[in-house]
Amino acid sequence: MEHSIIDFIMNNDEETCKKVQADIKYKKISEKRYEIYLQLYEMLTKEQKEFFDKFEDLEIDELCRSTEIYFKEGVKVGIRLVAESMFQ
């Protein structure tokens, strides 16, 4: 479903991004993750760092893609729920 309204909502929702970044639990988790990341990264050799960077890039790509799919499928379920509720 290229160029759908769902894509538009997902890719242009700055308010949700602001809410996520303002969330206290999110901030704590993010800060702790980054702290551990720095500690781990410092333990690695140059070759291990290159390999880890590739892994990290793929991990981020996978997370972004799965988040996008979950969002789109959730919107579709919500729309079906509303549609069924209106006509029953």
mmCIF file as gemmi writes it, N, C-alpha and C atoms, coordinates in Angstrom:
data_model
loop_
_atom_site.group_PDB
_atom_site.id
_atom_site.type_symbol
_atom_site.label_atom_id
_atom_site.label_alt_id
_atom_site.label_comp_id
_atom_site.label_asym_id
_atom_site.label_entity_id
_atom_site.label_seq_id
_atom_site.pdbx_PDB_ins_code
_atom_site.Cartn_x
_atom_site.Cartn_y
_atom_site.Cartn_z
_atom_site.occupancy
_atom_site.B_iso_or_equiv
_atom_site.pdbx_formal_charge
_atom_site.auth_seq_id
_atom_site.auth_asym_id
_atom_site.pdbx_PDB_model_num
ATOM 1 N N . MET Axp A 1 ? 0.838 -1.173 0 1 0 ? 1 A 1
ATOM 2 C CA . MET Axp A 1 ? 0 0 0 1 0 ? 1 A 1
ATOM 3 C C . MET Axp A 1 ? 0.887 1.242 0 1 0 ? 1 A 1
ATOM 4 N N . GLU Axp A 2 ? 1.515 1.513 -1.139 1 0 ? 2 A 1
ATOM 5 C CA . GLU Axp A 2 ? 2.398 2.666 -1.236 1 0 ? 2 A 1
ATOM 6 C C . GLU Axp A 2 ? 1.605 3.975 -1.247 1 0 ? 2 A 1
ATOM 7 N N . HIS Axp A 3 ? 2.156 4.982 -0.625 1 0 ? 3 A 1
ATOM 8 C CA . HIS Axp A 3 ? 1.574 6.327 -0.611 1 0 ? 3 A 1
ATOM 9 C C . HIS Axp A 3 ? 0.165 6.331 -0.025 1 0 ? 3 A 1
ATOM 10 N N . SER Axp A 4 ? -0.064 5.517 0.971 1 0 ? 4 A 1
ATOM 11 C CA . SER Axp A 4 ? -1.38 5.462 1.6 1 0 ? 4 A 1
ATOM 12 C C . SER Axp A 4 ? -1.469 6.513 2.699 1 0 ? 4 A 1
ATOM 13 N N . ILE Axp A 5 ? -2.669 6.733 3.17 1 0 ? 5 A 1
ATOM 14 C CA . ILE Axp A 5 ? -2.874 7.669 4.28 1 0 ? 5 A 1
ATOM 15 C C . ILE Axp A 5 ? -2.196 7.144 5.538 1 0 ? 5 A 1
ATOM 16 N N . ILE Axp A 6 ? -2.124 5.807 5.661 1 0 ? 6 A 1
ATOM 17 C CA . ILE Axp A 6 ? -1.441 5.218 6.823 1 0 ? 6 A 1
ATOM 18 C C . ILE Axp A 6 ? 0.042 5.581 6.794 1 0 ? 6 A 1
ATOM 19 N N . ASP Axp A 7 ? 0.661 5.508 5.609 1 0 ? 7 A 1
ATOM 20 C CA . ASP Axp A 7 ? 2.061 5.923 5.475 1 0 ? 7 A 1
ATOM 21 C C . ASP Axp A 7 ? 2.224 7.389 5.842 1 0 ? 7 A 1
ATOM 22 N N . PHE Axp A 8 ? 1.309 8.21 5.376 1 0 ? 8 A 1
ATOM 23 C CA . PHE Axp A 8 ? 1.371 9.647 5.658 1 0 ? 8 A 1
ATOM 24 C C . PHE Axp A 8 ? 1.306 9.904 7.164 1 0 ? 8 A 1
ATOM 25 N N . ILE Axp A 9 ? 0.355 9.248 7.833 1 0 ? 9 A 1
ATOM 26 C CA . ILE Axp A 9 ? 0.202 9.436 9.286 1 0 ? 9 A 1
ATOM 27 C C . ILE Axp A 9 ? 1.461 8.986 10.014 1 0 ? 9 A 1
ATOM 28 N N . MET Axp A 10 ? 1.958 7.82 9.625 1 0 ? 10 A 1
ATOM 29 C CA . MET Axp A 10 ? 3.122 7.261 10.305 1 0 ? 10 A 1
ATOM 30 C C . MET Axp A 10 ? 4.363 8.126 10.127 1 0 ? 10 A 1
ATOM 31 N N . ASN Axp A 11 ? 4.567 8.64 8.954 1 0 ? 11 A 1
ATOM 32 C CA . ASN Axp A 11 ? 5.796 9.369 8.64 1 0 ? 11 A 1
ATOM 33 C C . ASN Axp A 11 ? 5.739 10.86 8.928 1 0 ? 11 A 1
ATOM 34 N N . ASN Axp A 12 ? 4.589 11.357 9.329 1 0 ? 12 A 1
ATOM 35 C CA . ASN Axp A 12 ? 4.449 12.794 9.571 1 0 ? 12 A 1
ATOM 36 C C . ASN Axp A 12 ? 3.879 13.101 10.942 1 0 ? 12 A 1
ATOM 37 N N . ASP Axp A 13 ? 4.049 12.198 11.871 1 0 ? 13 A 1
ATOM 38 C CA . ASP Axp A 13 ? 3.469 12.374 13.198 1 0 ? 13 A 1
ATOM 39 C C . ASP Axp A 13 ? 4.523 12.854 14.194 1 0 ? 13 A 1
ATOM 40 N N . GLU Axp A 14 ? 4.831 14.122 14.12 1 0 ? 14 A 1
ATOM 41 C CA . GLU Axp A 14 ? 5.846 14.699 15.008 1 0 ? 14 A 1
ATOM 42 C C . GLU Axp A 14 ? 5.385 14.73 16.462 1 0 ? 14 A 1
ATOM 43 N N . GLU Axp A 15 ? 4.084 14.85 16.671 1 0 ? 15 A 1
ATOM 44 C CA . GLU Axp A 15 ? 3.562 14.902 18.04 1 0 ? 15 A 1
ATOM 45 C C . GLU Axp A 15 ? 3.832 13.604 18.792 1 0 ? 15 A 1
ATOM 46 N N . THR Axp A 16 ? 3.655 12.478 18.113 1 0 ? 16 A 1
ATOM 47 C CA . THR Axp A 16 ? 3.926 11.194 18.758 1 0 ? 16 A 1
ATOM 48 C C . THR Axp A 16 ? 5.403 11.074 19.095 1 0 ? 16 A 1
ATOM 49 N N . CYS Axp A 17 ? 6.268 11.501 18.189 1 0 ? 17 A 1
ATOM 50 C CA . CYS Axp A 17 ? 7.71 11.471 18.463 1 0 ? 17 A 1
ATOM 51 C C . CYS Axp A 17 ? 8.046 12.311 19.689 1 0 ? 17 A 1
ATOM 52 N N . LYS Axp A 18 ? 7.438 13.461 19.798 1 0 ? 18 A 1
ATOM 53 C CA . LYS Axp A 18 ? 7.673 14.332 20.952 1 0 ? 18 A 1
ATOM 54 C C . LYS Axp A 18 ? 7.197 13.663 22.237 1 0 ? 18 A 1
ATOM 55 N N . LYS Axp A 19 ? 6.051 12.98 22.177 1 0 ? 19 A 1
ATOM 56 C CA . LYS Axp A 19 ? 5.518 12.299 23.359 1 0 ? 19 A 1
ATOM 57 C C . LYS Axp A 19 ? 6.446 11.165 23.793 1 0 ? 19 A 1
ATOM 58 N N . VAL Axp A 20 ? 6.951 10.411 22.828 1 0 ? 20 A 1
ATOM 59 C CA . VAL Axp A 20 ? 7.866 9.311 23.148 1 0 ? 20 A 1
ATOM 60 C C . VAL Axp A 20 ? 9.118 9.869 23.808 1 0 ? 20 A 1
ATOM 61 N N . GLN Axp A 21 ? 9.7 10.894 23.228 1 0 ? 21 A 1
ATOM 62 C CA . GLN Axp A 21 ? 10.938 11.461 23.752 1 0 ? 21 A 1
ATOM 63 C C . GLN Axp A 21 ? 10.744 12.134 25.103 1 0 ? 21 A 1
ATOM 64 N N . ALA Axp A 22 ? 9.524 12.561 25.405 1 0 ? 22 A 1
ATOM 65 C CA . ALA Axp A 22 ? 9.249 13.204 26.686 1 0 ? 22 A 1
ATOM 66 C C . ALA Axp A 22 ? 8.912 12.199 27.785 1 0 ? 22 A 1
ATOM 67 N N . ASP Axp A 23 ? 8.64 10.963 27.412 1 0 ? 23 A 1
ATOM 68 C CA . ASP Axp A 23 ? 8.262 9.939 28.381 1 0 ? 23 A 1
ATOM 69 C C . ASP Axp A 23 ? 9.43 9.634 29.322 1 0 ? 23 A 1
ATOM 70 N N . ILE Axp A 24 ? 9.178 9.675 30.602 1 0 ? 24 A 1
ATOM 71 C CA . ILE Axp A 24 ? 10.235 9.491 31.61 1 0 ? 24 A 1
ATOM 72 C C . ILE Axp A 24 ? 10.826 8.085 31.547 1 0 ? 24 A 1
ATOM 73 N N . LYS Axp A 25 ? 9.975 7.063 31.422 1 0 ? 25 A 1
ATOM 74 C CA . LYS Axp A 25 ? 10.483 5.688 31.344 1 0 ? 25 A 1
ATOM 75 C C . LYS Axp A 25 ? 11.342 5.505 30.094 1 0 ? 25 A 1
ATOM 76 N N . TYR Axp A 26 ? 10.891 6.083 28.986 1 0 ? 26 A 1
ATOM 77 C CA . TYR Axp A 26 ? 11.662 5.998 27.745 1 0 ? 26 A 1
ATOM 78 C C . TYR Axp A 26 ? 13.037 6.633 27.931 1 0 ? 26 A 1
ATOM 79 N N . LYS Axp A 27 ? 13.069 7.801 28.544 1 0 ? 27 A 1
ATOM 80 C CA . LYS Axp A 27 ? 14.343 8.494 28.766 1 0 ? 27 A 1
ATOM 81 C C . LYS Axp A 27 ? 15.295 7.653 29.614 1 0 ? 27 A 1
ATOM 82 N N . LYS Axp A 28 ? 14.782 7.065 30.685 1 0 ? 28 A 1
ATOM 83 C CA . LYS Axp A 28 ? 15.626 6.245 31.566 1 0 ? 28 A 1
ATOM 84 C C . LYS Axp A 28 ? 16.177 5.032 30.825 1 0 ? 28 A 1
ATOM 85 N N . ILE Axp A 29 ? 15.317 4.365 30.081 1 0 ? 29 A 1
ATOM 86 C CA . ILE Axp A 29 ? 15.744 3.195 29.319 1 0 ? 29 A 1
ATOM 87 C C . ILE Axp A 29 ? 16.778 3.592 28.271 1 0 ? 29 A 1
ATOM 88 N N . SER Axp A 30 ? 16.513 4.677 27.568 1 0 ? 30 A 1
ATOM 89 C CA . SER Axp A 30 ? 17.407 5.143 26.519 1 0 ? 30 A 1
ATOM 90 C C . SER Axp A 30 ? 18.776 5.531 27.073 1 0 ? 30 A 1
ATOM 91 N N . GLU Axp A 31 ? 18.783 6.235 28.193 1 0 ? 31 A 1
ATOM 92 C CA . GLU Axp A 31 ? 20.044 6.646 28.809 1 0 ? 31 A 1
ATOM 93 C C . GLU Axp A 31 ? 20.842 5.43 29.294 1 0 ? 31 A 1
ATOM 94 N N . LYS Axp A 32 ? 20.164 4.473 29.904 1 0 ? 32 A 1
ATOM 95 C CA . LYS Axp A 32 ? 20.839 3.271 30.403 1 0 ? 32 A 1
ATOM 96 C C . LYS Axp A 32 ? 21.382 2.449 29.232 1 0 ? 32 A 1
ATOM 97 N N . ARG Axp A 33 ? 20.593 2.317 28.171 1 0 ? 33 A 1
ATOM 98 C CA . ARG Axp A 33 ? 21.032 1.576 26.99 1 0 ? 33 A 1
ATOM 99 C C . ARG Axp A 33 ? 22.273 2.216 26.399 1 0 ? 33 A 1
ATOM 100 N N . TYR Axp A 34 ? 22.28 3.522 26.304 1 0 ? 34 A 1
ATOM 101 C CA . TYR Axp A 34 ? 23.422 4.222 25.723 1 0 ? 34 A 1
ATOM 102 C C . TYR Axp A 34 ? 24.664 4.075 26.608 1 0 ? 34 A 1
ATOM 103 N N . GLU Axp A 35 ? 24.478 4.125 27.892 1 0 ? 35 A 1
ATOM 104 C CA . GLU Axp A 35 ? 25.594 3.949 28.836 1 0 ? 35 A 1
ATOM 105 C C . GLU Axp A 35 ? 26.232 2.567 28.656 1 0 ? 35 A 1
ATOM 106 N N . ILE Axp A 36 ? 25.398 1.548 28.582 1 0 ? 36 A 1
ATOM 107 C CA . ILE Axp A 36 ? 25.901 0.184 28.391 1 0 ? 36 A 1
ATOM 108 C C . ILE Axp A 36 ? 26.527 0.032 27.01 1 0 ? 36 A 1
ATOM 109 N N . TYR Axp A 37 ? 25.924 0.64 26.01 1 0 ? 37 A 1
ATOM 110 C CA . TYR Axp A 37 ? 26.467 0.612 24.653 1 0 ? 37 A 1
ATOM 111 C C . TYR Axp A 37 ? 27.893 1.171 24.636 1 0 ? 37 A 1
ATOM 112 N N . LEU Axp A 38 ? 28.106 2.3 25.276 1 0 ? 38 A 1
ATOM 113 C CA . LEU Axp A 38 ? 29.442 2.906 25.308 1 0 ? 38 A 1
ATOM 114 C C . LEU Axp A 38 ? 30.449 2.003 26.011 1 0 ? 38 A 1
ATOM 115 N N . GLN Axp A 39 ? 30.027 1.399 27.114 1 0 ? 39 A 1
ATOM 116 C CA . GLN Axp A 39 ? 30.916 0.486 27.84 1 0 ? 39 A 1
ATOM 117 C C . GLN Axp A 39 ? 31.288 -0.713 26.968 1 0 ? 39 A 1
ATOM 118 N N . LEU Axp A 40 ? 30.299 -1.296 26.321 1 0 ? 40 A 1
ATOM 119 C CA . LEU Axp A 40 ? 30.545 -2.442 25.45 1 0 ? 40 A 1
ATOM 120 C C . LEU Axp A 40 ? 31.441 -2.056 24.285 1 0 ? 40 A 1
ATOM 121 N N . TYR Axp A 41 ? 31.151 -0.947 23.663 1 0 ? 41 A 1
ATOM 122 C CA . TYR Axp A 41 ? 31.906 -0.518 22.487 1 0 ? 41 A 1
ATOM 123 C C . TYR Axp A 41 ? 33.383 -0.309 22.805 1 0 ? 41 A 1
ATOM 124 N N . GLU Axp A 42 ? 33.659 0.198 23.981 1 0 ? 42 A 1
ATOM 125 C CA . GLU Axp A 42 ? 35.05 0.427 24.394 1 0 ? 42 A 1
ATOM 126 C C . GLU Axp A 42 ? 35.82 -0.869 24.607 1 0 ? 42 A 1
ATOM 127 N N . MET Axp A 43 ? 35.117 -1.959 24.852 1 0 ? 43 A 1
ATOM 128 C CA . MET Axp A 43 ? 35.76 -3.257 25.068 1 0 ? 43 A 1
ATOM 129 C C . MET Axp A 43 ? 36.163 -3.938 23.76 1 0 ? 43 A 1
ATOM 130 N N . LEU Axp A 44 ? 35.643 -3.466 22.656 1 0 ? 44 A 1
ATOM 131 C CA . LEU Axp A 44 ? 35.832 -4.144 21.379 1 0 ? 44 A 1
ATOM 132 C C . LEU Axp A 44 ? 37.1 -3.712 20.66 1 0 ? 44 A 1
ATOM 133 N N . THR Axp A 45 ? 37.643 -4.634 19.884 1 0 ? 45 A 1
ATOM 134 C CA . THR Axp A 45 ? 38.771 -4.307 19.011 1 0 ? 45 A 1
ATOM 135 C C . THR Axp A 45 ? 38.23 -3.543 17.8 1 0 ? 45 A 1
ATOM 136 N N . LYS Axp A 46 ? 39.121 -3.025 16.982 1 0 ? 46 A 1
ATOM 137 C CA . LYS Axp A 46 ? 38.707 -2.293 15.79 1 0 ? 46 A 1
ATOM 138 C C . LYS Axp A 46 ? 37.86 -3.185 14.867 1 0 ? 46 A 1
ATOM 139 N N . GLU Axp A 47 ? 38.318 -4.408 14.663 1 0 ? 47 A 1
ATOM 140 C CA . GLU Axp A 47 ? 37.589 -5.348 13.805 1 0 ? 47 A 1
ATOM 141 C C . GLU Axp A 47 ? 36.215 -5.681 14.396 1 0 ? 47 A 1
ATOM 142 N N . GLN Axp A 48 ? 36.165 -5.874 15.698 1 0 ? 48 A 1
ATOM 143 C CA . GLN Axp A 48 ? 34.893 -6.168 16.358 1 0 ? 48 A 1
ATOM 144 C C . GLN Axp A 48 ? 33.941 -4.966 16.272 1 0 ? 48 A 1
ATOM 145 N N . LYS Axp A 49 ? 34.49 -3.765 16.392 1 0 ? 49 A 1
ATOM 146 C CA . LYS Axp A 49 ? 33.66 -2.563 16.278 1 0 ? 49 A 1
ATOM 147 C C . LYS Axp A 49 ? 33.024 -2.46 14.893 1 0 ? 49 A 1
ATOM 148 N N . GLU Axp A 50 ? 33.787 -2.754 13.852 1 0 ? 50 A 1
ATOM 149 C CA . GLU Axp A 50 ? 33.247 -2.709 12.489 1 0 ? 50 A 1
ATOM 150 C C . GLU Axp A 50 ? 32.121 -3.725 12.34 1 0 ? 50 A 1
ATOM 151 N N . PHE Axp A 51 ? 32.339 -4.925 12.848 1 0 ? 51 A 1
ATOM 152 C CA . PHE Axp A 51 ? 31.327 -5.975 12.776 1 0 ? 51 A 1
ATOM 153 C C . PHE Axp A 51 ? 30.095 -5.582 13.59 1 0 ? 51 A 1
ATOM 154 N N . PHE Axp A 52 ? 30.337 -5.041 14.779 1 0 ? 52 A 1
ATOM 155 C CA . PHE Axp A 52 ? 29.233 -4.619 15.647 1 0 ? 52 A 1
ATOM 156 C C . PHE Axp A 52 ? 28.431 -3.494 15 1 0 ? 52 A 1
ATOM 157 N N . ASP Axp A 53 ? 29.094 -2.555 14.355 1 0 ? 53 A 1
ATOM 158 C CA . ASP Axp A 53 ? 28.404 -1.456 13.679 1 0 ? 53 A 1
ATOM 159 C C . ASP Axp A 53 ? 27.466 -1.979 12.586 1 0 ? 53 A 1
ATOM 160 N N . LYS Axp A 54 ? 27.923 -2.982 11.84 1 0 ? 54 A 1
ATOM 161 C CA . LYS Axp A 54 ? 27.071 -3.593 10.812 1 0 ? 54 A 1
ATOM 162 C C . LYS Axp A 54 ? 25.854 -4.262 11.449 1 0 ? 54 A 1
ATOM 163 N N . PHE Axp A 55 ? 26.116 -4.979 12.543 1 0 ? 55 A 1
ATOM 164 C CA . PHE Axp A 55 ? 25.028 -5.628 13.268 1 0 ? 55 A 1
ATOM 165 C C . PHE Axp A 55 ? 24.022 -4.59 13.769 1 0 ? 55 A 1
ATOM 166 N N . GLU Axp A 56 ? 24.531 -3.529 14.346 1 0 ? 56 A 1
ATOM 167 C CA . GLU Axp A 56 ? 23.67 -2.478 14.898 1 0 ? 56 A 1
ATOM 168 C C . GLU Axp A 56 ? 22.811 -1.832 13.807 1 0 ? 56 A 1
ATOM 169 N N . ASP Axp A 57 ? 23.401 -1.575 12.652 1 0 ? 57 A 1
ATOM 170 C CA . ASP Axp A 57 ? 22.644 -1 11.533 1 0 ? 57 A 1
ATOM 171 C C . ASP Axp A 57 ? 21.492 -1.917 11.121 1 0 ? 57 A 1
ATOM 172 N N . LEU Axp A 58 ? 21.769 -3.213 11.025 1 0 ? 58 A 1
ATOM 173 C CA . LEU Axp A 58 ? 20.727 -4.167 10.657 1 0 ? 58 A 1
ATOM 174 C C . LEU Axp A 58 ? 19.66 -4.286 11.743 1 0 ? 58 A 1
ATOM 175 N N . GLU Axp A 59 ? 20.076 -4.225 12.981 1 0 ? 59 A 1
ATOM 176 C CA . GLU Axp A 59 ? 19.138 -4.283 14.101 1 0 ? 59 A 1
ATOM 177 C C . GLU Axp A 59 ? 18.183 -3.091 14.051 1 0 ? 59 A 1
ATOM 178 N N . ILE Axp A 60 ? 18.716 -1.918 13.784 1 0 ? 60 A 1
ATOM 179 C CA . ILE Axp A 60 ? 17.89 -0.712 13.688 1 0 ? 60 A 1
ATOM 180 C C . ILE Axp A 60 ? 16.935 -0.812 12.496 1 0 ? 60 A 1
ATOM 181 N N . ASP Axp A 61 ? 17.441 -1.278 11.353 1 0 ? 61 A 1
ATOM 182 C CA . ASP Axp A 61 ? 16.582 -1.455 10.178 1 0 ? 61 A 1
ATOM 183 C C . ASP Axp A 61 ? 15.441 -2.426 10.473 1 0 ? 61 A 1
ATOM 184 N N . GLU Axp A 62 ? 15.773 -3.534 11.147 1 0 ? 62 A 1
ATOM 185 C CA . GLU Axp A 62 ? 14.755 -4.537 11.487 1 0 ? 62 A 1
ATOM 186 C C . GLU Axp A 62 ? 13.705 -3.952 12.426 1 0 ? 62 A 1
ATOM 187 N N . LEU Axp A 63 ? 14.151 -3.227 13.436 1 0 ? 63 A 1
ATOM 188 C CA . LEU Axp A 63 ? 13.228 -2.617 14.392 1 0 ? 63 A 1
ATOM 189 C C . LEU Axp A 63 ? 12.322 -1.6 13.711 1 0 ? 63 A 1
ATOM 190 N N . CYS Axp A 64 ? 12.89 -0.77 12.856 1 0 ? 64 A 1
ATOM 191 C CA . CYS Axp A 64 ? 12.09 0.226 12.133 1 0 ? 64 A 1
ATOM 192 C C . CYS Axp A 64 ? 11.041 -0.45 11.258 1 0 ? 64 A 1
ATOM 193 N N . ARG Axp A 65 ? 11.445 -1.495 10.55 1 0 ? 65 A 1
ATOM 194 C CA . ARG Axp A 65 ? 10.51 -2.19 9.662 1 0 ? 65 A 1
ATOM 195 C C . ARG Axp A 65 ? 9.402 -2.877 10.454 1 0 ? 65 A 1
ATOM 196 N N . SER Axp A 66 ? 9.76 -3.561 11.553 1 0 ? 66 A 1
ATOM 197 C CA . SER Axp A 66 ? 8.73 -4.238 12.344 1 0 ? 66 A 1
ATOM 198 C C . SER Axp A 66 ? 7.783 -3.232 12.99 1 0 ? 66 A 1
ATOM 199 N N . THR Axp A 67 ? 8.293 -2.101 13.449 1 0 ? 67 A 1
ATOM 200 C CA . THR Axp A 67 ? 7.451 -1.064 14.029 1 0 ? 67 A 1
ATOM 201 C C . THR Axp A 67 ? 6.468 -0.532 12.989 1 0 ? 67 A 1
ATOM 202 N N . GLU Axp A 68 ? 6.955 -0.319 11.779 1 0 ? 68 A 1
ATOM 203 C CA . GLU Axp A 68 ? 6.097 0.152 10.691 1 0 ? 68 A 1
ATOM 204 C C . GLU Axp A 68 ? 4.982 -0.856 10.397 1 0 ? 68 A 1
ATOM 205 N N . ILE Axp A 69 ? 5.325 -2.128 10.322 1 0 ? 69 A 1
ATOM 206 C CA . ILE Axp A 69 ? 4.325 -3.163 10.037 1 0 ? 69 A 1
ATOM 207 C C . ILE Axp A 69 ? 3.3 -3.245 11.166 1 0 ? 69 A 1
ATOM 208 N N . TYR Axp A 70 ? 3.769 -3.252 12.425 1 0 ? 70 A 1
ATOM 209 C CA . TYR Axp A 70 ? 2.842 -3.299 13.559 1 0 ? 70 A 1
ATOM 210 C C . TYR Axp A 70 ? 1.897 -2.1 13.544 1 0 ? 70 A 1
ATOM 211 N N . PHE Axp A 71 ? 2.416 -0.919 13.269 1 0 ? 71 A 1
ATOM 212 C CA . PHE Axp A 71 ? 1.588 0.283 13.231 1 0 ? 71 A 1
ATOM 213 C C . PHE Axp A 71 ? 0.516 0.167 12.152 1 0 ? 71 A 1
ATOM 214 N N . LYS Axp A 72 ? 0.937 -0.185 10.95 1 0 ? 72 A 1
ATOM 215 C CA . LYS Axp A 72 ? -0.008 -0.274 9.834 1 0 ? 72 A 1
ATOM 216 C C . LYS Axp A 72 ? -1.089 -1.323 10.099 1 0 ? 72 A 1
ATOM 217 N N . GLU Axp A 73 ? -0.684 -2.482 10.6 1 0 ? 73 A 1
ATOM 218 C CA . GLU Axp A 73 ? -1.666 -3.527 10.883 1 0 ? 73 A 1
ATOM 219 C C . GLU Axp A 73 ? -2.604 -3.108 12.013 1 0 ? 73 A 1
ATOM 220 N N . GLY Axp A 74 ? -2.085 -2.399 13.005 1 0 ? 74 A 1
ATOM 221 C CA . GLY Axp A 74 ? -2.922 -1.898 14.097 1 0 ? 74 A 1
ATOM 222 C C . GLY Axp A 74 ? -3.956 -0.895 13.617 1 0 ? 74 A 1
ATOM 223 N N . VAL Axp A 75 ? -3.547 -0.009 12.716 1 0 ? 75 A 1
ATOM 224 C CA . VAL Axp A 75 ? -4.486 0.961 12.149 1 0 ? 75 A 1
ATOM 225 C C . VAL Axp A 75 ? -5.582 0.228 11.379 1 0 ? 75 A 1
ATOM 226 N N . LYS Axp A 76 ? -5.195 -0.767 10.6 1 0 ? 76 A 1
ATOM 227 C CA . LYS Axp A 76 ? -6.182 -1.529 9.826 1 0 ? 76 A 1
ATOM 228 C C . LYS Axp A 76 ? -7.188 -2.221 10.747 1 0 ? 76 A 1
ATOM 229 N N . VAL Axp A 77 ? -6.712 -2.817 11.832 1 0 ? 77 A 1
ATOM 230 C CA . VAL Axp A 77 ? -7.608 -3.466 12.784 1 0 ? 77 A 1
ATOM 231 C C . VAL Axp A 77 ? -8.546 -2.428 13.402 1 0 ? 77 A 1
ATOM 232 N N . GLY Axp A 78 ? -8.003 -1.273 13.756 1 0 ? 78 A 1
ATOM 233 C CA . GLY Axp A 78 ? -8.83 -0.212 14.329 1 0 ? 78 A 1
ATOM 234 C C . GLY Axp A 78 ? -9.908 0.26 13.373 1 0 ? 78 A 1
ATOM 235 N N . ILE Axp A 79 ? -9.565 0.384 12.113 1 0 ? 79 A 1
ATOM 236 C CA . ILE Axp A 79 ? -10.54 0.819 11.113 1 0 ? 79 A 1
ATOM 237 C C . ILE Axp A 79 ? -11.629 -0.238 10.94 1 0 ? 79 A 1
ATOM 238 N N . ARG Axp A 80 ? -11.226 -1.499 10.891 1 0 ? 80 A 1
ATOM 239 C CA . ARG Axp A 80 ? -12.225 -2.579 10.783 1 0 ? 80 A 1
ATOM 240 C C . ARG Axp A 80 ? -13.145 -2.597 11.996 1 0 ? 80 A 1
ATOM 241 N N . LEU Axp A 81 ? -12.59 -2.381 13.171 1 0 ? 81 A 1
ATOM 242 C CA . LEU Axp A 81 ? -13.386 -2.354 14.4 1 0 ? 81 A 1
ATOM 243 C C . LEU Axp A 81 ? -14.418 -1.239 14.339 1 0 ? 81 A 1
ATOM 244 N N . VAL Axp A 82 ? -14.007 -0.058 13.937 1 0 ? 82 A 1
ATOM 245 C CA . VAL Axp A 82 ? -14.941 1.064 13.818 1 0 ? 82 A 1
ATOM 246 C C . VAL Axp A 82 ? -16.012 0.764 12.779 1 0 ? 82 A 1
ATOM 247 N N . ALA Axp A 83 ? -15.591 0.25 11.62 1 0 ? 83 A 1
ATOM 248 C CA . ALA Axp A 83 ? -16.54 -0.055 10.546 1 0 ? 83 A 1
ATOM 249 C C . ALA Axp A 83 ? -17.576 -1.091 11.019 1 0 ? 83 A 1
ATOM 250 N N . GLU Axp A 84 ? -17.123 -2.157 11.665 1 0 ? 84 A 1
ATOM 251 C CA . GLU Axp A 84 ? -18.047 -3.175 12.131 1 0 ? 84 A 1
ATOM 252 C C . GLU Axp A 84 ? -18.983 -2.638 13.218 1 0 ? 84 A 1
ATOM 253 N N . SER Axp A 85 ? -18.464 -1.763 14.058 1 0 ? 85 A 1
ATOM 254 C CA . SER Axp A 85 ? -19.281 -1.189 15.13 1 0 ? 85 A 1
ATOM 255 C C . SER Axp A 85 ? -20.385 -0.294 14.585 1 0 ? 85 A 1
ATOM 256 N N . MET Axp A 86 ? -20.112 0.358 13.475 1 0 ? 86 A 1
ATOM 257 C CA . MET Axp A 86 ? -21.094 1.287 12.906 1 0 ? 86 A 1
ATOM 258 C C . MET Axp A 86 ? -22.242 0.564 12.212 1 0 ? 86 A 1
ATOM 259 N N . PHE Axp A 87 ? -21.981 -0.631 11.741 1 0 ? 87 A 1
ATOM 260 C CA . PHE Axp A 87 ? -22.975 -1.314 10.922 1 0 ? 87 A 1
ATOM 261 C C . PHE Axp A 87 ? -23.588 -2.537 11.588 1 0 ? 87 A 1
ATOM 262 N N . GLN Axp A 88 ? -23.498 -2.626 12.898 1 0 ? 88 A 1
ATOM 263 C CA . GLN Axp A 88 ? -24.099 -3.775 13.579 1 0 ? 88 A 1
ATOM 264 C C . GLN Axp A 88 ? -25.173 -3.345 14.521 1 0 ? 88 A 1
